[in-house]
Amino acid sequence: MRIDRTLMKSVTLDSLEDFQDHQEAWEGLRLECGAPIFASYDLVHLWLDNFKSMVKPHIVLIEDRGELVGVAPMFTSHSRVMGLPLNFIGMVGNMNTLFGYSLYSVFAKQDNPETVREMLSCVKIAKWNVLIMSKMEMNYSTSRFLEGLGKKGSNLSSSMMATDRSYVFPPEGNITSGFGKNTRSRLQVLRNKLEREGRMDFRKVESVEDAERAMNYFLSQHDQHWKHGGSQLSTPLNRRLLVELGKMAVRTGKGEISELLIDGEVAGQMLCFLEGDVCLGFRVGMADKFRDFSPGKLTIIMNMEENRKRGIKVMDFLHGNEEYKVHMTNLQHPLGSAMVYKGTWRVMSSLQSLPPMKFLENRLNFHDRIVGSFYEHKAGIGL
């Protein structure tokens, strides 16, 4: 497809009220481009609406002769650090202190480089001095976008160390045949025991009201794991977003909530999103009472079995090196990232000993986000 940039029109949406008119074209283009569901209209709007007191939309749309051909779903936030203005720009759903998503991308019709360059131009002229993009799905358009951020003298730091982990289902037979041997054997023993004793059941949440109940139960169990603090899900807005995500998944059919019951009680839960023949495992939880049975992992297995029956071929566990992901996946691919400073922050970025830069490292964990280690913690152990 050839595009004349002189006929292009760029539109930057900076308020939620501007969104509605673009929903149909946005989703049509996203599906055509194969962009991740976390860049979908619904999830982008939900995140921005949930955190509207803290962030502002900065959605770049590129049109050619009235047709939407490119989308960069971004946001801005403004604050001061050590008296210096910090004007931040990043991908919607991707901010350290706010609960968010796991795969991000920009997307352009037929990966046209002219469209990507136009999106880059719009981002570069915006008012910001720190840009962070991490856990980016490396499709062609996103790759060119990240490369373009480093041109024209910008101070670019980038990394490909973060990875996305997936499990490709065996077409038939034991769904766990691709797991690590020890993990597979242990889970089979636990499952056999529960089934033999008639103690286990599995169900899918059917209603929005039940989805709200399920997500609130997830949070109550999460609080038990993190009773000494330190979790993103300890703040009201972050908790609200998880509940709303669960409700949206069930209401729209774009996702599902699975539950494993032991002795009639919810022991394990999984919130997934669905896209084509891929199931994206967004959150897995368990009740401490049943920890010895690894109910989170058993929930994953039974979810896989049910999904394989209806044509799903892959479970994408998304970003992270939690223990259960390492031993229950057989495929991984790198995720891209970029960190760019401008103005005063560009000068200080080479002087990490300065108080403002220490503040960014210690409080915002920018470096950890770039190398993908922020989520490498013990929360997944025992699922």
C-alpha positions in Angstrom: 0.0 0.0 0.0 1.4 3.4 -1.0 0.5 6.4 1.1 1.1 10.0 0.3 2.0 11.7 3.6 0.7 15.0 2.2 -2.8 13.4 2.3 -2.4 12.1 5.8 -4.1 13.7 8.8 -3.0 13.2 12.4 -5.4 13.5 15.3 -4.4 13.4 18.9 -7.1 12.6 21.4 -6.6 14.1 24.8 -9.9 13.5 26.4 -12.1 10.5 27.0 -15.1 12.2 25.4 -13.2 12.1 22.0 -13.0 8.3 22.0 -16.5 7.1 21.1 -16.5 8.2 17.5 -13.4 6.1 16.7 -14.3 2.8 18.4 -15.4 0.8 15.3 -12.5 2.0 13.1 -10.0 1.4 15.9 -11.0 -2.2 16.5 -11.3 -3.0 12.8 -7.7 -1.8 12.3 -6.4 -3.5 15.4 -7.8 -6.9 14.3 -6.5 -6.4 10.8 -3.0 -5.7 12.2 -3.1 -8.4 14.7 -2.2 -6.0 17.5 -2.6 -7.4 21.1 -5.9 -7.1 22.9 -4.3 -4.8 25.5 -4.2 -2.2 22.7 -7.9 -2.6 22.1 -10.4 0.3 22.3 -12.2 -1.2 25.3 -9.1 -1.9 27.4 -7.4 1.4 26.6 -10.6 3.3 27.4 -11.1 1.4 30.7 -7.5 2.1 31.9 -7.6 5.8 31.1 -11.1 6.2 32.7 -10.0 4.3 35.8 -6.9 6.5 36.3 -8.3 9.8 34.9 -7.3 11.7 38.0 -3.7 10.8 37.4 -3.1 10.5 33.7 -4.4 12.2 30.5 -5.1 10.5 27.1 -2.6 11.1 24.3 -3.9 8.8 21.6 -2.3 9.4 18.2 -4.6 8.5 15.3 -3.4 8.7 11.7 -5.9 8.9 8.9 -5.4 8.7 5.1 -8.2 10.1 3.0 -10.5 9.6 6.0 -9.5 6.0 6.7 -7.9 5.2 10.0 -4.4 3.7 9.2 -2.4 4.0 12.4 -2.9 4.1 16.2 -0.4 4.8 19.0 -2.4 4.5 22.3 -0.4 6.6 24.7 -0.9 8.8 27.8 0.8 11.7 29.6 1.2 12.6 33.2 2.8 15.6 34.9 4.5 16.1 38.2 7.6 17.6 39.8 10.7 15.7 41.1 13.1 17.6 43.3 11.5 20.8 42.0 12.0 19.8 38.4 9.0 19.4 36.0 8.6 15.7 35.0 6.4 15.5 31.9 6.0 11.8 31.3 4.6 10.0 28.2 4.1 6.2 27.8 1.9 3.5 26.5 -1.6 3.2 28.0 -1.6 0.5 30.7 2.1 0.7 31.3 3.0 2.9 34.3 5.0 1.5 37.3 2.8 2.5 40.2 -0.5 1.8 38.4 -2.0 -1.6 37.8 -1.8 -2.3 34.1 -1.4 -4.8 31.2 1.4 -6.9 29.8 1.7 -6.5 26.0 1.7 -3.2 24.2 2.1 -2.1 20.6 1.5 0.6 18.1 -0.2 -0.6 14.9 -0.3 0.6 11.3 -2.2 -0.6 8.3 -0.1 -3.1 6.4 2.9 -1.9 8.6 3.3 1.1 6.3 6.5 2.9 7.3 5.0 6.3 6.3 2.3 5.8 8.8 4.8 4.9 11.5 6.9 8.0 10.8 3.8 10.2 11.0 3.0 8.7 14.4 6.6 9.3 15.6 6.4 12.9 14.5 3.3 13.4 16.5 4.9 11.9 19.6 8.1 13.7 19.3 6.5 17.2 19.1 4.4 16.5 22.2 5.3 18.2 25.5 7.4 15.6 27.4 10.8 15.1 28.8 10.7 11.4 29.9 9.4 8.6 27.7 9.1 5.0 28.8 7.9 2.1 26.6 8.4 -1.4 27.9 7.0 -4.9 27.3 6.3 -4.0 23.7 5.2 -6.7 21.3 7.8 -6.7 18.5 5.7 -6.5 15.4 7.1 -4.6 12.4 5.4 -1.3 13.2 6.4 -1.3 16.9 10.0 -2.2 16.0 10.2 0.7 13.5 8.6 3.0 16.1 11.1 2.1 18.8 14.0 2.6 16.4 12.6 6.0 15.3 12.6 7.2 18.9 16.4 7.0 19.0 16.9 9.2 15.9 17.4 13.0 15.7 19.7 13.2 18.7 17.4 11.7 21.3 19.1 10.0 24.3 17.8 6.4 23.9 18.2 3.5 26.2 16.7 0.3 25.1 16.6 -3.4 25.9 15.3 -6.7 24.6 15.8 -8.6 27.9 12.1 -8.9 28.9 10.4 -11.9 27.5 6.8 -13.2 26.8 6.2 -16.8 27.7 3.7 -19.1 26.0 2.6 -22.7 25.9 1.7 -24.3 22.6 -0.8 -27.1 23.2 0.0 -30.6 22.0 -2.7 -31.3 19.4 -3.9 -34.4 21.4 -3.1 -36.4 24.4 -2.0 -35.1 27.8 -2.2 -31.3 27.7 0.8 -31.1 30.1 3.2 -33.2 28.0 5.3 -30.1 27.2 5.7 -29.1 30.9 8.9 -29.7 32.9 9.0 -33.3 33.9 8.9 -32.7 37.7 6.1 -30.2 37.4 4.1 -32.5 35.2 4.5 -35.5 37.5 3.7 -33.6 40.7 0.6 -32.0 39.3 -0.7 -35.3 37.9 -0.4 -36.9 41.3 -2.3 -34.1 43.0 -5.0 -34.1 40.4 -5.4 -37.9 40.6 -5.8 -37.7 44.3 -8.4 -35.0 44.2 -10.4 -36.7 41.4 -10.2 -40.1 43.1 -11.6 -38.7 46.3 -14.3 -36.7 44.4 -13.1 -33.4 45.9 -12.5 -31.3 42.8 -14.8 -29.4 40.4 -14.1 -26.8 37.7 -16.4 -24.0 36.4 -16.5 -20.9 34.3 -18.0 -17.7 35.6 -21.2 -17.0 33.6 -22.5 -13.6 34.8 -21.1 -10.1 35.3 -22.4 -10.2 38.9 -20.5 -13.4 39.5 -17.4 -12.0 37.8 -17.4 -9.1 40.4 -17.7 -11.7 43.2 -14.8 -13.7 41.7 -12.5 -10.8 41.4 -13.2 -9.5 44.9 -12.5 -13.0 46.2 -9.2 -13.0 44.1 -8.3 -9.7 45.9 -9.1 -11.1 49.3 -6.7 -14.0 48.7 -4.1 -11.7 47.2 -4.2 -9.7 50.4 -3.3 -12.8 52.3 -0.3 -13.4 50.2 0.8 -9.7 50.5 -0.3 -9.0 54.1 2.9 -7.2 54.8 2.4 -4.8 51.9 4.3 -4.2 48.7 1.6 -5.2 46.1 0.3 -3.0 43.4 -3.2 -4.3 44.2 -3.2 -2.6 47.7 -4.5 0.7 46.4 -8.2 1.3 45.7 -7.9 2.4 42.0 -5.7 -0.5 41.2 -8.2 -2.9 42.8 -11.1 -1.3 41.0 -9.4 -1.8 37.7 -8.9 -5.5 38.2 -12.6 -6.0 39.2 -13.7 -4.0 36.1 -11.4 -6.0 33.9 -13.0 -9.2 35.1 -16.5 -7.8 34.6 -15.6 -6.6 31.1 -14.1 -9.9 30.1 -17.3 -11.8 31.0 -19.7 -9.1 29.7 -18.1 -8.8 26.3 -17.0 -12.4 25.8 -13.5 -11.1 25.2 -12.3 -13.1 28.2 -13.3 -15.5 30.9 -12.8 -16.3 34.5 -12.2 -20.0 35.5 -12.4 -21.4 39.0 -11.2 -24.6 40.6 -13.2 -25.8 43.6 -11.9 -28.2 46.2 -14.4 -29.5 48.8 -16.9 -27.0 47.4 -14.7 -23.9 48.0 -12.9 -21.8 45.5 -9.3 -22.9 45.6 -7.9 -21.5 42.3 -8.8 -18.8 39.8 -7.7 -17.6 36.4 -8.6 -14.4 34.5 -7.9 -14.8 30.7 -8.5 -12.8 27.6 -9.2 -14.5 24.3 -7.9 -13.5 20.8 -8.3 -15.8 17.9 -6.8 -19.2 18.8 -4.8 -17.7 21.7 -5.8 -17.5 25.3 -3.9 -14.8 27.3 -3.5 -15.8 30.9 -3.7 -12.4 32.7 -4.0 -13.3 36.4 -3.8 -16.5 38.3 -4.7 -16.8 42.0 -5.2 -19.4 44.7 -6.5 -19.7 48.3 -3.8 -20.3 50.8 -6.0 -22.9 52.6 -5.4 -25.3 49.6 -1.8 -24.3 48.9 -0.5 -27.9 49.2 -2.6 -28.9 46.2 -1.2 -26.2 43.9 -4.7 -25.1 42.9 -3.5 -22.2 40.7 -1.5 -24.6 38.5 -4.4 -27.1 38.4 -6.7 -24.3 37.3 -4.4 -23.5 34.4 -4.3 -27.1 33.3 -8.1 -27.5 33.3 -8.5 -24.1 31.6 -6.1 -25.4 28.8 -8.0 -28.6 28.4 -11.3 -26.8 28.0 -9.9 -24.2 25.6 -8.2 -26.9 23.4 -11.6 -28.5 22.9 -12.9 -25.2 21.4 -10.0 -24.6 19.1 -7.6 -22.6 21.2 -4.0 -23.6 20.4 -1.8 -21.4 22.7 -1.8 -20.2 26.2 0.2 -16.9 26.4 1.3 -16.3 30.0 2.5 -12.8 29.0 5.5 -11.1 30.6 7.3 -12.4 33.6 9.6 -15.1 35.0 7.4 -16.3 37.9 8.3 -19.9 38.8 5.1 -21.4 37.4 5.6 -19.8 34.0 9.2 -21.1 33.7 8.1 -24.7 34.1 4.8 -24.6 32.3 5.8 -22.9 29.0 7.6 -24.2 25.9 8.0 -21.0 23.9 9.3 -17.5 24.6 10.1 -14.4 22.5 11.7 -11.1 23.4 9.8 -7.9 24.1 11.1 -4.5 23.2 11.5 -1.3 25.2 12.8 2.2 25.1 13.6 5.0 27.5 14.2 8.5 26.2 15.1 11.7 28.1 14.8 15.2 26.7 16.0 18.6 27.9 17.4 18.8 31.4 16.5 15.2 32.1 18.6 14.2 29.1 21.7 15.8 30.6 21.0 14.3 34.0 20.4 10.8 32.6 24.2 10.4 32.2 24.7 11.4 35.9 22.9 8.7 37.8 24.3 10.0 41.1 22.2 13.2 41.0 19.3 13.2 43.5 16.5 13.5 40.8 17.9 10.5 38.9 18.2 8.5 42.1 14.6 9.4 42.8 13.5 8.0 39.5 15.5 4.8 39.9 14.4 4.2 43.5 10.8 5.3 43.4 9.7 4.7 39.8 12.0 1.7 39.1 12.5 2.8 35.5 15.5 0.6 35.0 13.8 -2.5 36.4 10.9 -1.9 34.1 13.2 -1.8 31.1 15.0 -5.0 31.8 11.8 -6.8 32.8 12.7 -7.7 36.3 10.0 -5.7 38.1 7.6 -8.7 38.2 10.1 -11.3 39.0 9.1 -12.0 42.6 7.9 -14.9 44.6 4.2 -14.3 44.1 3.9 -17.1 41.6 5.5 -19.8 43.8 3.0 -22.3 45.1 0.3 -21.8 42.5 
